[in-house]
Amino acid sequence: MARETTKYLQCAICRKLYPSDGGSNCPDDDGLLGHDPLLGSTFADKYEIISLLGEGGMSRVYKARHTMMNRVVAIKLLHDSRRDTIAKARFQQEAEAASALSHPNVVTVHDFGLTAAGQPYFIMDCLEGRSLAEMLDEKHSLNLQEAVDIFTQSCDGLDHAHRKGIIHRDVKPSNLIIIKQDDGYNLVKLVDFGIAKILSPNASVQQKRITQTGEVFGTPAYMSPEQCNGGVLDARSDLYSFGCLMYEALVGEPPLYAGTFVGTVMKHVNELPVPISVKAPVKVPVDLERVIMKCLEKNPDNRYHSAQELKQALFDAAFVAGLKGLRVGAVPEPRSLAISGSGSAPVIPLNAEAERRQNARLVIVLASVVLTFVLVGSWILFLYPGPEGDYGTFYAKLRWQSAIAAADDQLSAGRFNDAALTLENAELLSHKFKDGDRRFEAVLARMVDAYTGTHNSQKLEWVNSQLVKLADKRVYDEFEALMAKLKQWEQPSLSSVQWEERAQQATAFGERIAHCADKLSVRSRQKQEALLKRAVRAFDLLNLREGIYRSMFRIQLAEIYRTQLRFDEQRQVLNEALVHATDNPTTRMAWRYKILAHQMLGELDLNIGELKKSKEELDQALAWARRNLPGDQELLRNCLNASAHLYRSYHNKEYDLKGDKLAQEAHKLGVQMDSDSAKY
């Protein structure tokens, strides 16, 4: 019996199980770390901690399972010892930078939050693979085919981040994760945006302060000269770091390294690396070496200007080198003309006439091959319409890309009039594509800078109106797509497998619906109401045990009915929201919606003069908020203000004093919230 009741904990160091009441029995435990209390626990109400994946100076990363969706994720948790403002801000910036990205070659961040103790964390993909650093430790260097495949995928991930205005600042082999797919294909993921720099003009003051010029961050073996000097960084700094990574992947060691931080930094600033051809264990094609060495130029202007440009250069070098499976297979060399039998028969020469005919046939074959290449190339360049979702000829795309590159150079040089003319030509070209207006929007974004520089308010107003139209169109397109999917969900599940599939999709789908409904609130109340009503029907049919979204959609509907004075319908959906939040909520979100529904019912009864009923509802909402969600300051402040308004409505001295006291508490809480917000 004793064995059946003994509880065990998993050691964070050796991963073995030890009795929880037996002290530290782990021989690797020196008493400083001990056994990790999170292992085996439930985190944030829905993640079961499975194991510790890794630990650094800033944080720990755990492997966990979403208890409702049965999905394995990774949880990155800031160390208790790193709770200072800057550490928390950098940790939050990593989550914000990574969550702004959505690309197959970049790690996906799903959620960010604070524990009840105020400890920041975020949820991301759990990547089952090896880092490039681990591969190099095992192999010392990569073969050319494998290397170029990893390099080009990494370029795609970097290019996506750069287009989003995010500079990674710590590109190195340990931050590339290589995941072997079922078909044998290697998928590359760029990870760890802990010291990323956000270049967007919308970045917060705090974000700009913690990545200000003059600070030196990164790993010295891969830092660009401007990064070593604490200078202004842009995408070309990441390309230098990536050049160091490519050099190491082929040579087996970084291009510049001195054994100390200062020594390595000085080498990056002052010395040139030894050519790859001198140190590489295998023969590296000249063109590929030239591409990598261009990334390692000291002057950023002499490097590639974008990761996409670098990727194209890598493809070109691979094609010239004859690497197959990347772009076009290598063309075999002509074989010797010989007659062979068993054993090693001598070569029998052709007579003059036969040789002439052979040469003529060879010329015809070569001419046919050349003509075929010309015709196929011309078709691809001028006639091929492009893939689905990005229609447009390759030639048109080249012209548009050239115009954008020229405009970017002109904007950087302050030549706003020239940039405006270039962008107006690019705008005409952008209408030739069917790409969801992506190129048109890219032109408009640059036109804002150009017309601001030329003080052309009339054209600037036109650009803003076009951007608004594009934003509206995307919201309405999303509305139509969600309505179509909800129509499918309104049909009863055909099997337990289909129900399980929908249940797993419910969280992400519900969030999309809620966000779209919020965006529709300032565009079309009619469409917002239609979307929420259909969502209510679909999620009611799904009938999940967790009724969070069924309550959420009804509370959003109640807000619509409140603004339109449709009080009977408002009361009905609020009462339904209470039912689906359950009498004994098990999650913070369920409590939140239950409290919100009570508060809104209290405000509704106050508006129609039902003071007694309103007092019961608002008192209950405030009591629940204090007891069950004390950390939700916004909700508590709203409950305090609603109750203060109620008590003042009695026009009774005692109740007026109580209302004033509640209002003062709400004001004090608001000041505290503003102060906390300013810290970030």
Summary of the structure (lengths in Angstrom):
residues: 680
radius of gyration: 31.7
end to end distance: 52.9
largest distance: 123.3
contacts: 2027
relative contact order: 0.04
helix: 58%
strand: 9%
